[in-house]
Amino acid sequence: MVRLMKEDDLERIMKIEHASFPTPWSPQAFITELTENEYARYFCLEIGEKVIGYMGLWFILEEGHITNVAIAPEFRGQRFGELLMRSVMQRMQVEGMERMTLEVRASNYTAQRLYERLGFVLAGRRKGYYSDNREDALIMWVELDSMGAKG
Ligand SMILES: CC(C)(COP(=O)(O)OP(=O)(O)OC[C@H]1O[C@@H](n2cnc3c(N)ncnc32)[C@H](O)[C@@H]1OP(=O)(O)O)[C@@H](O)C(=O)NCCC(=O)NCCS
């Protein structure tokens, strides 16, 4: 089940966040997103009452800017990332979103393959975008109507 994230989820979210990213967000960063950012939407994927992944985005005009997506390591490789993203994409399309974008590390082929399966296409590159290792970011976009036709 995909549902909105709550502050109660944060202990579990922080475990997944730390297991997933070299420069994890702080709990306060999530709290600010959940309580103060009117553009932010954060979702959890729950399987049998256990949160196994999450995804966040900013809904600005008709566009979704994805801030993060992660699946707990022990649940990876079972297409849960695709389930979560497809569900959020469908939900946001119903709310009037037309397209989504994200940045992904140039070396993160696993995530790039997932995004391509969902219809995202490469639109550009930000040189040295990631401050920890100066790695480039690839910018990807998807038109949600094209995704809806497939999904
Ligand atoms: C990117 C991510 C969300 C994908 O979620 P997922 O549910 O594992 O996605 P999939 O099930 O489609 O599996 C992805 C690939 O990992 C492979 N895989 C298999 N078992 C795996 C395991 N135990 N752990 C990791 N990957 C595994 C799958 O075979 C698949 O390969 P393919 O793309 O060649 O088919 C997840 O890997 C993740 O949380 N990564 C860390 C955070 C991250 O990079 N987020 C994206 C930032 S832009």
The ligand as an SDF file (V2000), in Angstrom:
LIG
                    3D

 48 50  0  0  0  0  0  0  0  0999 V2000
   16.9810    2.4990   -6.9210 C   0  0  0  0  0  0  0  0  0  0  0  0
   16.0780    1.6260   -6.0260 C   0  0  0  0  0  0  0  0  0  0  0  0
   14.9820    2.5050   -5.4350 C   0  0  0  0  0  0  0  0  0  0  0  0
   15.4610    0.5270   -6.9160 C   0  0  0  0  0  0  0  0  0  0  0  0
   14.5030   -0.1960   -6.1560 O   0  0  0  0  0  0  0  0  0  0  0  0
   14.2320   -1.7690   -6.3750 P   0  0  0  0  0  0  0  0  0  0  0  0
   12.8620   -2.0290   -5.8720 O   0  0  0  0  0  0  0  0  0  0  0  0
   15.3360   -2.5530   -5.8190 O   0  0  0  0  0  0  0  0  0  0  0  0
   14.2590   -1.9000   -7.9440 O   0  0  0  0  0  0  0  0  0  0  0  0
   14.2100   -3.2460   -8.7900 P   0  0  0  0  0  0  0  0  0  0  0  0
   13.4880   -4.3050   -8.0630 O   0  0  0  0  0  0  0  0  0  0  0  0
   13.7240   -2.8080  -10.1100 O   0  0  0  0  0  0  0  0  0  0  0  0
   15.7260   -3.7430   -8.8590 O   0  0  0  0  0  0  0  0  0  0  0  0
   16.7290   -2.9510   -9.3830 C   0  0  0  0  0  0  0  0  0  0  0  0
   17.8850   -3.8120   -9.8660 C   0  0  0  0  0  0  0  0  0  0  0  0
   18.6210   -4.3510   -8.7690 O   0  0  0  0  0  0  0  0  0  0  0  0
   18.7940   -5.7730   -8.9350 C   0  0  0  0  0  0  0  0  0  0  0  0
   18.8010   -6.4850   -7.6360 N   0  0  0  0  0  0  0  0  0  0  0  0
   18.4300   -7.7490   -7.4450 C   0  0  0  0  0  0  0  0  0  0  0  0
   18.5490   -8.0690   -6.1540 N   0  0  0  0  0  0  0  0  0  0  0  0
   19.0000   -6.9730   -5.5190 C   0  0  0  0  0  0  0  0  0  0  0  0
   19.3170   -6.7190   -4.1630 C   0  0  0  0  0  0  0  0  0  0  0  0
   19.1800   -7.6280   -3.2250 N   0  0  0  0  0  0  0  0  0  0  0  0
   19.7550   -5.4840   -3.8530 N   0  0  0  0  0  0  0  0  0  0  0  0
   19.8920   -4.5550   -4.7850 C   0  0  0  0  0  0  0  0  0  0  0  0
   19.5950   -4.7550   -6.1110 N   0  0  0  0  0  0  0  0  0  0  0  0
   19.1440   -5.9650   -6.4720 C   0  0  0  0  0  0  0  0  0  0  0  0
   17.6000   -6.1360   -9.7630 C   0  0  0  0  0  0  0  0  0  0  0  0
   17.8570   -7.3160  -10.4620 O   0  0  0  0  0  0  0  0  0  0  0  0
   17.4410   -4.9750  -10.7010 C   0  0  0  0  0  0  0  0  0  0  0  0
   18.3120   -5.0630  -11.8040 O   0  0  0  0  0  0  0  0  0  0  0  0
   17.8430   -4.6000  -13.2690 P   0  0  0  0  0  0  0  0  0  0  0  0
   17.6310   -3.1060  -13.1840 O   0  0  0  0  0  0  0  0  0  0  0  0
   18.9800   -4.9750  -14.1120 O   0  0  0  0  0  0  0  0  0  0  0  0
   16.5710   -5.3410  -13.5580 O   0  0  0  0  0  0  0  0  0  0  0  0
   16.8710    0.9230   -4.9000 C   0  0  0  0  0  0  0  0  0  0  0  0
   17.9180    0.2120   -5.4810 O   0  0  0  0  0  0  0  0  0  0  0  0
   17.4540    1.8900   -3.8530 C   0  0  0  0  0  0  0  0  0  0  0  0
   16.7880    2.2470   -2.8940 O   0  0  0  0  0  0  0  0  0  0  0  0
   18.7280    2.2960   -4.0500 N   0  0  0  0  0  0  0  0  0  0  0  0
   19.4010    3.2180   -3.1010 C   0  0  0  0  0  0  0  0  0  0  0  0
   18.8580    4.6120   -3.1820 C   0  0  0  0  0  0  0  0  0  0  0  0
   18.9080    5.1690   -4.5810 C   0  0  0  0  0  0  0  0  0  0  0  0
   19.8770    5.0040   -5.3140 O   0  0  0  0  0  0  0  0  0  0  0  0
   17.8440    5.9000   -4.9590 N   0  0  0  0  0  0  0  0  0  0  0  0
   17.7510    6.5860   -6.2180 C   0  0  0  0  0  0  0  0  0  0  0  0
   18.3840    7.9160   -6.0700 C   0  0  0  0  0  0  0  0  0  0  0  0
   18.1710    8.9020   -7.5220 S   0  0  0  0  0  0  0  0  0  0  0  0
  1  2  1  0
  2  3  1  0
  2  4  1  0
  2 36  1  0
  4  5  1  0
  5  6  1  0
  6  7  2  0
  6  8  1  0
  6  9  1  0
  9 10  1  0
 10 11  2  0
 10 12  1  0
 10 13  1  0
 13 14  1  0
 14 15  1  0
 15 16  1  0
 15 30  1  0
 16 17  1  0
 17 18  1  0
 17 28  1  0
 18 19  1  0
 18 27  1  0
 19 20  2  0
 20 21  1  0
 21 22  1  0
 21 27  2  0
 22 23  1  0
 22 24  2  0
 24 25  1  0
 25 26  2  0
 26 27  1  0
 28 29  1  0
 28 30  1  0
 30 31  1  0
 31 32  1  0
 32 33  2  0
 32 34  1  0
 32 35  1  0
 36 37  1  0
 36 38  1  0
 38 39  2  0
 38 40  1  0
 40 41  1  0
 41 42  1  0
 42 43  1  0
 43 44  2  0
 43 45  1  0
 45 46  1  0
 46 47  1  0
 47 48  1  0
M  END
$$$$
